[in-house]
Amino acid sequence: MSSVAIELREKLGCVGVVVDTKPGAENYFSRYGFVGLEVIEGALEERPAPKPMFLPLSAVVQALGISRLRKPN
C-alpha cells in the first residue's frame, strides 16, 4: 500500500488513504494512524456497516523516512 500511495501522491497530489474497515477492525487500523471518518453522503445500507477510516500520506511519508517529493520526469 505505501509504495502505491506515495506514487499517487507524486503523480496526482493524493493526500491520504481511505479504507472501509470491517466492524471490530478499527483498533487494528488505529494502531497505524488511521482515524475514523464521518460519512455525510453515500453511506451504504449494508449490515454490518463498514467503518471508513483515513490515513494522511504525511504519516506514510514520515514512517518511510521520505524527506520530499521527487521531481516529475
Short mmCIF file of the C-alpha atoms (twelve columns), coordinates in Angstrom:
data_MODEL
# 
_entry.id   MODEL 
# 
loop_
_atom_site.group_PDB 
_atom_site.id 
_atom_site.type_symbol 
_atom_site.label_atom_id 
_atom_site.label_alt_id 
_atom_site.label_comp_id 
_atom_site.label_asym_id 
_atom_site.label_seq_id 
_atom_site.Cartn_x 
_atom_site.Cartn_y 
_atom_site.Cartn_z 
_atom_site.pdbx_PDB_model_num 
ATOM 1  C CA . MET A 1  0.000   0.000  0.000   1 
ATOM 2  C CA . SER A 2  2.706   2.501  0.927   1 
ATOM 3  C CA . SER A 3  4.510   2.472  -2.421  1 
ATOM 4  C CA . VAL A 4  1.239   2.924  -4.339  1 
ATOM 5  C CA . ALA A 5  0.177   5.746  -2.026  1 
ATOM 6  C CA . ILE A 6  3.495   7.553  -2.455  1 
ATOM 7  C CA . GLU A 7  3.341   7.133  -6.237  1 
ATOM 8  C CA . LEU A 8  -0.193  8.578  -6.310  1 
ATOM 9  C CA . ARG A 9  0.909   11.451 -4.097  1 
ATOM 10 C CA . GLU A 10 3.708   12.305 -6.501  1 
ATOM 11 C CA . LYS A 11 1.696   11.907 -9.707  1 
ATOM 12 C CA . LEU A 12 -1.776  13.096 -8.708  1 
ATOM 13 C CA . GLY A 13 -1.465  15.005 -5.451  1 
ATOM 14 C CA . CYS A 14 -3.192  12.333 -3.353  1 
ATOM 15 C CA . VAL A 15 -3.359  13.365 0.317   1 
ATOM 16 C CA . GLY A 16 -4.315  10.160 2.081   1 
ATOM 17 C CA . VAL A 17 -5.622  6.627  2.109   1 
ATOM 18 C CA . VAL A 18 -9.231  5.718  2.956   1 
ATOM 19 C CA . VAL A 19 -10.242 2.209  3.995   1 
ATOM 20 C CA . ASP A 20 -13.627 0.730  4.845   1 
ATOM 21 C CA . THR A 21 -12.870 -1.425 7.852   1 
ATOM 22 C CA . LYS A 22 -14.867 -4.415 8.915   1 
ATOM 23 C CA . PRO A 23 -16.740 -3.951 12.195  1 
ATOM 24 C CA . GLY A 24 -14.317 -4.577 15.046  1 
ATOM 25 C CA . ALA A 25 -11.191 -3.864 12.974  1 
ATOM 26 C CA . GLU A 26 -10.977 -0.187 13.921  1 
ATOM 27 C CA . ASN A 27 -8.389  -0.800 16.649  1 
ATOM 28 C CA . TYR A 28 -6.105  -2.585 14.196  1 
ATOM 29 C CA . PHE A 29 -6.115  0.368  11.786  1 
ATOM 30 C CA . SER A 30 -5.864  2.912  14.619  1 
ATOM 31 C CA . ARG A 31 -2.507  1.405  15.589  1 
ATOM 32 C CA . TYR A 32 -1.160  2.568  12.235  1 
ATOM 33 C CA . GLY A 33 -2.519  6.104  12.468  1 
ATOM 34 C CA . PHE A 34 -5.885  5.771  10.729  1 
ATOM 35 C CA . VAL A 35 -8.666  7.941  12.142  1 
ATOM 36 C CA . GLY A 36 -12.406 7.457  11.808  1 
ATOM 37 C CA . LEU A 37 -14.371 9.422  9.226   1 
ATOM 38 C CA . GLU A 38 -17.960 10.542 9.457   1 
ATOM 39 C CA . VAL A 39 -19.955 9.561  6.384   1 
ATOM 40 C CA . ILE A 40 -22.062 12.524 5.301   1 
ATOM 41 C CA . GLU A 41 -23.322 11.210 1.961   1 
ATOM 42 C CA . GLY A 42 -23.226 7.911  0.159   1 
ATOM 43 C CA . ALA A 43 -23.444 5.654  3.195   1 
ATOM 44 C CA . LEU A 44 -24.235 2.079  2.247   1 
ATOM 45 C CA . GLU A 45 -27.191 0.418  3.863   1 
ATOM 46 C CA . GLU A 46 -25.274 -2.837 4.253   1 
ATOM 47 C CA . ARG A 47 -25.231 -4.615 7.590   1 
ATOM 48 C CA . PRO A 48 -22.864 -4.786 9.297   1 
ATOM 49 C CA . ALA A 49 -21.842 -1.342 8.100   1 
ATOM 50 C CA . PRO A 50 -18.153 -0.778 7.323   1 
ATOM 51 C CA . LYS A 51 -16.360 1.985  9.227   1 
ATOM 52 C CA . PRO A 52 -14.451 4.404  6.946   1 
ATOM 53 C CA . MET A 53 -11.030 5.439  8.222   1 
ATOM 54 C CA . PHE A 54 -8.394  7.846  6.857   1 
ATOM 55 C CA . LEU A 55 -4.594  7.889  6.999   1 
ATOM 56 C CA . PRO A 56 -2.859  11.074 5.829   1 
ATOM 57 C CA . LEU A 57 0.037   10.427 3.466   1 
ATOM 58 C CA . SER A 58 2.203   12.586 5.681   1 
ATOM 59 C CA . ALA A 59 2.096   9.692  8.179   1 
ATOM 60 C CA . VAL A 60 3.206   7.241  5.468   1 
ATOM 61 C CA . VAL A 61 5.994   9.575  4.365   1 
ATOM 62 C CA . GLN A 62 7.171   10.014 7.955   1 
ATOM 63 C CA . ALA A 63 7.110   6.259  8.618   1 
ATOM 64 C CA . LEU A 64 9.132   5.570  5.477   1 
ATOM 65 C CA . GLY A 65 11.586  8.392  6.145   1 
ATOM 66 C CA . ILE A 66 10.919  10.159 2.818   1 
ATOM 67 C CA . SER A 67 12.009  13.766 3.011   1 
ATOM 68 C CA . ARG A 68 10.365  15.301 -0.067  1 
ATOM 69 C CA . LEU A 69 8.587   14.705 -3.340  1 
ATOM 70 C CA . ARG A 70 10.545  13.519 -6.338  1 
ATOM 71 C CA . LYS A 71 10.565  15.902 -9.275  1 
ATOM 72 C CA . PRO A 72 8.337   14.863 -12.206 1 
ATOM 73 C CA . ASN A 73 10.053  13.391 -15.250 1 
# 
